[in-house]
């Protein structure tokens, strides 16, 4: 089942090219305590919101009238999940099709500083037996190599849900991540370390509204 699910995933997000320099920080408001810690704004908050609304419409088109369980991947995915669920609820209020939703939270941790490690911890997913026979929408902020998503999918599939779909706000453009692309993609981005909109670097930068590229000085400042 895992191979079949992965083979059906598609990337239809907004593509941000490798040579895109981003927007100057001077064009936007951001917390002053991060001055010098960022290179640029790669995706402004308003663009994130517009794209999230489009993803909500796509999900409504595909899953309308299905009772689904939203599996929010913390911590980085909490803002995207909250905004996506809000927009699905708004669409449901103004449509003949509705999506009854329950939201469950799990936490994945695989990064040390800016490096993904082989040591993946899944917290809150020890017993997902309530997913048996259910339609599941996994909501993740960012997909990199796909190893973390592959591990999570295999873990969730073991509880025999009826259907699994994945919504990912960001997909990093890497040589070997095509096997685990989400069903719903917000943006395809270059292989740069991004923060903001709940994405962190050692727990900092979650309070940024925009998605930004962290600077080398920012990495050194908050390195552990």
C-alpha angles and dihedrals in degrees: 000000000000094000091047092051093049093048090057096053118109139193112226100148131126106281118226108196125230093247094052104124094200127225123305113258088229089072094062143049117246136155111291091222088072094056108137093013097092135063100198147324106267097179121017118221094247092055090050090053094049092048091047090055090052090051089050089054091049090051091049090052092051103035105026112143091016118121104230139186113219111213106200115201109218147245103010095033099054097094095044091046093049093049093043093050091047091054093046089051091049091051091048091054091056101040141070087233119070137183114214104209140194119188124214125181130220130170129222124191122184105133131096109186102317097333127097111226132205090238104093119182120196111196122189094016100088092109117024095155089131087072092069109124092359132124107244129200112192111203116201130170099215139009117200122162090355093234093113092047091047091053092047093048092051090049093050093044090058088070091058104236118185094237138358125204126174128212115194123181094200134025118189115222102240131154096247109032101088093098094067106039116150121249090236117038126186102189137354107216138185120263096272128128107254132190138183136064086073094315109125147195106214089334095308127113096034087118093065114107094203128060106246140177111247117232125233089248089053091053091051093046095055100031117130 
